[in-house]
Amino acid sequence: MSPGFEAYLARIYTDDAERALFVADPRGRAIAAGLSPAESDALAAIDRDGLLLAAGSFQKKRAHAETHRAGSVPGGAQDGRVPLRSSARRTVRASVSGLKGFWMNSLPGSRMPRSSK
C-alpha cells in the first residue's frame, strides 16, 4: 500500500467535501488523487456505509476534543493537534488493514495466505 493510498484514505475520512465527491465517483476521485488503477479499484470497493459511519464518529470525537483543547485536559496535545482515542486508532488500523488485504489480493498473481480459524 503506497503512502499516497493511506493519505487519500485519511483524507476521505476527514474531509467532508472530498468524501462527498468520492462517494459520488469513487474510482474517478481516487485516480484524480494520483492512485494506481489497482489502488483505485480497492478504494472503490470500500464499504460506503462504514466509511460514512466512521467519518461521522471521527468528526464527533474531534469536535469534542476541540472543546477540551490542550491545557484544559490533562495530557492534552500542546501543539494543537487532537490525539485520537485508542478506539478510533483501532478503527482506522482495522480499516487500513482490511483495505490492504483486499488490495493485495486484487493484484494479479498475488494472494495473501488466509488465516486459519
Secondary structure, 3 states (H helix, E strand, C coil): CCHHHHHHHHHHHHCHHHHHHHHHCHHHHHHHCCCCHHHHHHHHCCCHHHHHHHHHHHHHHHHHHHHCCECCECCCCCCCCCCCCHHHHHHHHHHHHHHHHHHHHHCCCCCCCCCCC
